[in-house]
Amino acid sequence: MYRISEAGSEFVERRENAKYGGDESMKHGDPKKAKSSLGALEGVQVWASPRFGPNLPRLLEKIQCVVVRVPTVDQGVGLIRDNLAAVAQEQAQGPERQHVVLKPQ
């Protein structure tokens, strides 16, 4: 997890998704899988990833999802920092929010 602001970013902590625990019986799109993923993200406002699965609509009801089209975490953090206003604007939409896709320019 990172704390990101217009002034910069800082690493806060690493969290494991212990509730999911690699249970292979959970299929993509399983509501229980979405719920367990959200459990690991308690207190987080934005989740960035190179891709999201079929649970994206369920996740968006609770958290702002950002697709980052870059190969490294550092580049993803930079993209979010550079586009913080756009991410915050979409997050403000509440449960009706849409995911944001960020690519390097």
RAJOCOR-V165144 format. One record per backbone hydrogen bond with DSSP energy under -1.0 kcal/mol. CO is the residue of the C=O (numbers start at 1). NH is the residue of the N-H. E is the energy in kcal/mol with one decimal. If there is no record, write none. Layout:
# RAJOCOR-V165144
CO&NH&E ; CO&NH&E
This chain:
# RAJOCOR-V165144
1&12&-3.3 ; 3&10&-2.0 ; 8&5&-3.1 ; 10&3&-2.8 ; 16&18&-1.7 ; 17&21&-2.0 ; 20&23&-1.9 ; 23&26&-1.6 ; 27&30&-2.1 ; 30&34&-1.7 ; 31&35&-2.3 ; 32&36&-2.3 ; 33&37&-2.2 ; 34&38&-2.3 ; 35&39&-1.8 ; 36&40&-1.2 ; 41&44&-2.5 ; 45&64&-2.1 ; 47&66&-2.9 ; 49&68&-1.8 ; 53&56&-1.7 ; 55&59&-2.5 ; 56&60&-2.6 ; 59&62&-1.8 ; 59&63&-2.4 ; 64&47&-3.0 ; 65&100&-2.0 ; 66&49&-2.2 ; 67&102&-3.4 ; 68&70&-1.3 ; 72&76&-1.9 ; 73&77&-2.9 ; 74&78&-2.1 ; 75&79&-2.3 ; 76&80&-2.3 ; 77&81&-2.6 ; 78&82&-2.6 ; 79&83&-1.2 ; 81&84&-1.1 ; 83&87&-2.1 ; 84&88&-2.8 ; 85&89&-2.3 ; 86&90&-1.9 ; 87&91&-2.4 ; 88&92&-1.9 ; 90&93&-1.5 ; 91&94&-1.8 ; 93&96&-1.2 ; 94&97&-2.4 ; 100&67&-3.4 ; 102&69&-2.8
